[in-house]
Amino acid sequence: MTGIISISKQGNILAAQLSELLDSSLCYALEKYNKGNCLPIEGRLKTFCGSLFEKHDALIFIMATGIVVRSIAPWIRHKTKDPAVLVIDDKGTHVISLLSGHLGGANALTLKVAELISAKPVITTSSDVNKRTSVDMLAQKYGLLIDSMSDAKDITAIIVNGGTVALDDDCQIINEPIRQEAGTTIGKIIVSNKAHIAEQLPFVKLIPKNIILGLGCRKGILPSKFMDFINDTLKVHNIDKRSIRLIASIDVKKEERAILEAGKTLNVPCQFYSAESLQEVDDLFEGSAFVKQTVGVASVSTCSAYTAAKKSGIFLAKKIKKEGMTISIVQTSLKT
């Protein structure tokens, strides 16, 4: 949700107009200028900004830039956590992208707001000004996680300063060229779900959420034991945990603590399928006659992973078994 904050009579008029033009927005104003169409600014603006930073993913201040800088300074944490911050003069002449231009979406919102109120957008990020690719902009556009912000900064600096980096994307996710100068490659952008990458050149890793874990287990398996098995399997297959999109299993396991705890530990949703839906792909995989007699399908982990992947993708591990536990790993596209 976007917060629109004004501290003048003219600013309040513009805030109210902008609030009507923007979906999912709230406006805030000083009580003496509030016409009843905005929420009140409570206390000092600098203190109030703390609650705004927690409540909103984008903030538009209609006031002088200096006031905004001093007011938000105590609350700025990191570019991956801060909301987008825009500044507009109270006549609506300029819209400035002030904070979180790429990851927070301030640059994109600046262009949108400027168009809505017929103002001039002001964007100062070097990659945008020089029409070059930045790593954080690329990651945001394709829904990729940046492994290291420090590495991202270094690789973006190479591009902005006229160097050349190569794109290594085995997952075939990024479908555009890097905007840069042509020359000898001195860095890389690597799109990968691998935990460890051997590369001599400086690089940044962008992690796609394209791994689905299919899980099956005997009733009552200890969560810690199952999690150890998952960790060991991921390590053997060199898979970065952060690339896991979801866990899939059969619906008779929807109360199985080991599976639910795995979802919490990995911070991913658990998706459960009926035996009937899994039976549609059961004949494609080898499995256990005993398991089929018990739950209706011969291979719970494999069928679940494949079904969650919309019956597509690549099996990185078809079925790993250990002491009543099974794991299947599917790499799928981000669109699936």
C-alpha positions in Angstrom: 0.0 0.0 0.0 1.2 3.5 -0.8 1.2 6.3 1.7 0.9 9.9 0.5 2.1 12.5 3.0 1.6 16.3 2.8 2.3 19.2 5.2 0.8 22.2 3.3 -2.6 23.3 2.1 -1.6 23.0 -1.6 0.1 19.7 -0.8 -3.1 18.3 0.8 -5.1 19.1 -2.4 -2.5 17.3 -4.5 -2.3 14.3 -2.1 -6.1 13.9 -2.2 -6.1 14.0 -6.0 -3.2 11.5 -6.2 -4.9 9.2 -3.7 -7.9 8.9 -6.0 -5.6 8.1 -9.0 -3.5 5.5 -7.3 -4.9 2.1 -6.3 -4.4 1.0 -2.7 -3.3 4.2 -1.2 -3.8 6.3 2.0 -3.1 10.0 2.4 -1.9 11.8 5.6 -2.0 15.5 6.3 -1.5 18.0 9.1 -4.7 18.5 11.0 -5.0 22.2 10.1 -4.9 21.5 6.4 -6.9 18.2 6.5 -10.3 18.5 4.8 -11.4 15.1 6.1 -10.0 13.2 3.2 -6.7 12.2 4.8 -5.6 10.6 8.0 -3.8 12.9 10.5 -0.1 13.0 10.9 0.4 12.1 14.5 3.2 13.9 16.4 6.4 15.0 14.8 6.9 14.0 11.2 10.3 12.4 11.9 8.7 10.1 14.5 5.6 9.5 12.4 7.9 8.2 9.6 8.8 5.2 11.7 5.3 3.9 11.6 5.0 4.8 7.9 8.1 2.7 7.1 6.5 -0.3 8.8 3.1 0.1 7.3 3.7 1.0 3.6 5.8 -0.5 0.8 5.8 2.9 -0.9 5.8 6.5 0.4 5.1 9.7 -1.5 6.0 12.9 0.3 4.6 16.2 -1.0 7.1 18.7 0.5 10.7 19.8 0.2 13.3 17.1 -0.3 15.4 18.3 2.6 12.5 17.8 5.0 12.0 14.3 3.7 15.7 13.4 4.0 15.9 14.5 7.6 12.6 12.8 8.5 13.3 9.4 7.0 17.0 9.2 7.9 16.6 7.4 11.2 14.4 4.7 9.6 16.5 3.8 6.6 17.8 0.2 7.0 18.8 -1.5 3.7 17.8 -1.3 0.0 16.3 -4.8 0.3 14.0 -3.7 3.1 13.2 0.0 2.7 10.0 1.2 1.0 10.1 3.1 -2.2 10.3 6.9 -1.3 9.2 9.6 -3.7 9.2 13.4 -3.3 6.9 15.8 -5.1 6.8 19.6 -4.8 3.4 20.9 -3.7 2.7 22.3 -7.2 3.2 18.9 -8.7 6.0 20.0 -11.1 8.6 17.3 -10.3 8.4 13.8 -9.0 11.7 12.6 -7.5 12.7 9.0 -7.0 14.6 9.3 -3.6 15.0 5.9 -2.1 14.8 2.2 -3.3 14.8 3.0 -6.9 15.1 -0.5 -8.2 14.3 -3.1 -5.6 11.7 -1.0 -3.9 10.2 0.1 -7.2 10.6 3.9 -6.7 11.8 4.5 -10.2 8.9 2.7 -11.8 6.4 4.4 -9.4 8.0 7.8 -10.2 7.3 7.3 -13.9 3.8 6.3 -13.2 3.0 9.2 -10.8 4.6 11.7 -13.2 2.4 10.5 -16.0 -0.7 10.7 -13.7 -0.2 14.3 -12.7 1.6 15.5 -15.8 4.9 16.2 -13.9 8.5 15.7 -14.8 10.1 12.5 -13.4 13.5 12.9 -11.8 15.5 9.6 -11.7 19.2 9.7 -10.8 20.3 6.1 -10.6 23.4 5.7 -12.9 22.2 2.6 -14.7 18.9 4.3 -15.7 20.6 7.6 -16.7 23.2 5.8 -18.8 20.6 3.3 -20.1 22.6 0.3 -18.7 21.5 -2.8 -17.0 21.7 -3.0 -13.2 21.7 -6.3 -11.4 19.0 -5.3 -8.9 16.8 -4.1 -11.7 17.3 -7.4 -13.6 16.6 -9.5 -10.5 13.4 -7.6 -9.7 12.1 -7.9 -13.3 12.5 -11.6 -13.4 11.7 -12.4 -9.8 15.2 -13.6 -8.9 16.9 -13.4 -5.5 20.2 -11.6 -5.3 22.7 -13.9 -3.5 25.0 -11.0 -2.4 24.2 -7.3 -2.6 27.9 -6.6 -2.5 28.5 -8.8 -5.5 25.5 -7.1 -7.3 27.0 -3.7 -6.6 30.4 -4.7 -8.0 29.0 -6.2 -11.2 26.6 -3.3 -11.8 29.6 -1.0 -11.3 31.5 -2.8 -14.1 28.5 -2.4 -16.5 27.9 1.3 -15.6 31.6 2.2 -16.0 31.8 0.7 -19.5 33.0 -2.9 -18.7 31.5 -6.0 -20.1 29.9 -8.9 -18.2 28.5 -12.2 -19.5 25.2 -13.7 -18.7 25.3 -17.4 -17.7 21.7 -18.5 -17.5 21.3 -22.3 -17.8 17.7 -21.9 -16.5 16.8 -19.8 -19.6 14.9 -17.2 -17.5 16.3 -13.9 -18.7 15.3 -13.3 -22.3 17.0 -10.0 -23.0 20.5 -8.8 -23.7 22.4 -6.9 -21.0 22.6 -3.2 -21.9 26.3 -2.5 -21.8 29.4 -1.7 -23.8 30.9 -4.5 -26.0 34.3 -5.7 -25.0 36.4 -8.3 -23.1 34.3 -10.1 -20.4 35.5 -9.2 -16.9 32.5 -10.3 -14.9 29.4 -12.5 -14.9 25.8 -12.6 -14.0 25.0 -16.2 -13.2 21.4 -17.3 -12.9 21.5 -20.6 -10.9 19.8 -22.7 -8.2 23.2 -24.3 -7.4 24.5 -23.7 -3.9 28.2 -23.5 -4.9 29.5 -22.2 -8.2 33.1 -22.5 -9.4 34.0 -19.3 -11.4 37.2 -17.5 -11.8 35.8 -14.1 -12.9 34.0 -11.8 -10.4 30.3 -12.8 -10.5 26.9 -12.3 -8.9 24.5 -15.2 -8.5 20.8 -14.6 -9.1 18.6 -17.4 -7.6 15.4 -18.5 -9.3 12.6 -20.0 -7.2 12.3 -23.0 -9.6 12.8 -26.0 -7.3 9.9 -28.2 -6.1 10.4 -30.8 -3.4 8.1 -33.8 -3.5 8.1 -35.4 0.0 6.8 -38.6 1.4 7.3 -40.3 4.7 6.2 -42.9 7.2 3.7 -41.7 9.8 5.4 -40.1 12.8 8.8 -39.5 11.4 10.7 -37.0 13.6 10.8 -33.5 12.0 14.5 -33.1 12.9 15.3 -36.4 11.2 13.4 -35.5 8.0 15.0 -32.1 7.9 18.5 -33.6 8.2 17.6 -35.9 5.3 16.4 -32.9 3.2 19.5 -30.9 4.0 21.8 -33.9 3.1 20.0 -34.5 -0.2 20.1 -30.8 -1.2 23.8 -30.8 -0.3 24.6 -33.9 -2.4 22.7 -32.3 -5.4 24.3 -28.9 -4.8 20.9 -27.1 -4.6 20.5 -23.8 -2.9 17.7 -23.9 -0.3 16.6 -20.4 -1.4 15.6 -21.8 -4.8 12.9 -24.0 -3.3 9.4 -22.7 -4.3 7.2 -25.2 -2.5 6.9 -28.6 -1.0 4.4 -31.1 -2.4 2.9 -34.3 -1.0 -0.3 -36.3 -0.9 -3.3 -35.0 1.1 -3.3 -37.8 3.6 0.0 -36.2 4.8 -1.4 -32.7 5.3 -1.2 -33.1 9.1 2.2 -34.8 9.1 4.3 -32.7 11.4 7.6 -33.6 9.7 6.4 -32.2 6.3 4.8 -29.1 7.8 7.9 -28.3 9.9 10.0 -28.7 6.8 7.9 -26.1 5.1 8.3 -23.7 8.1 12.1 -24.3 8.2 12.5 -23.7 4.5 9.9 -20.8 4.6 8.0 -22.3 1.7 4.3 -23.3 1.3 3.2 -27.0 1.5 0.8 -28.1 -1.2 -1.1 -31.3 -0.9 -2.8 -33.3 -3.7 -5.6 -36.0 -3.6 -4.7 -39.6 -4.5 -7.0 -39.2 -7.5 -5.1 -36.3 -9.0 -1.7 -38.1 -8.3 -3.0 -41.3 -9.9 -3.1 -39.5 -13.3 0.7 -39.7 -13.3 1.3 -42.7 -11.1 2.0 -45.0 -14.0 4.9 -42.9 -15.2 7.1 -43.7 -12.2 8.3 -46.8 -10.4 7.0 -47.2 -6.9 6.0 -49.4 -4.0 3.1 -51.7 -4.2 2.7 -51.5 -0.5 2.5 -47.7 -0.6 0.0 -47.8 -3.4 -2.2 -50.2 -1.4 -1.9 -47.9 1.6 -2.4 -44.4 0.1 -3.5 -45.0 -3.5 -0.3 -44.1 -5.4 3.0 -46.0 -5.6 5.3 -43.1 -5.4 4.1 -40.2 -3.3 7.1 -37.9 -3.6 7.6 -38.3 -7.4 4.0 -38.0 -8.3 3.5 -35.0 -6.0 6.6 -33.1 -7.3 5.6 -33.8 -10.9 2.0 -32.7 -10.4 3.1 -29.5 -8.6 5.3 -28.8 -11.6 2.2 -29.0 -13.8 3.5 -32.3 -15.3 6.6 -30.6 -16.7 10.1 -29.7 -15.6 13.3 -31.7 -15.1 13.9 -34.3 -12.4 17.2 -33.5 -10.6 16.5 -36.4 -8.3 13.6 -38.8 -9.2 13.4 -40.4 -5.8 15.8 -40.6 -2.9 14.9 -43.0 -0.2 16.0 -43.4 3.4 14.5 -45.0 6.5 10.8 -44.4 5.6 11.4 -41.0 4.0 11.5 -40.1 0.3 12.4 -36.9 -1.6 11.9 -36.1 -5.3 13.4 -32.9 -6.8 12.0 -31.1 -9.9 13.4 -28.1 -11.6 10.7 -26.2 -13.3 10.2 -22.9 -15.1 9.2 -19.7 -13.2 6.0 -19.5 -15.2 4.8 -23.0 -14.0 
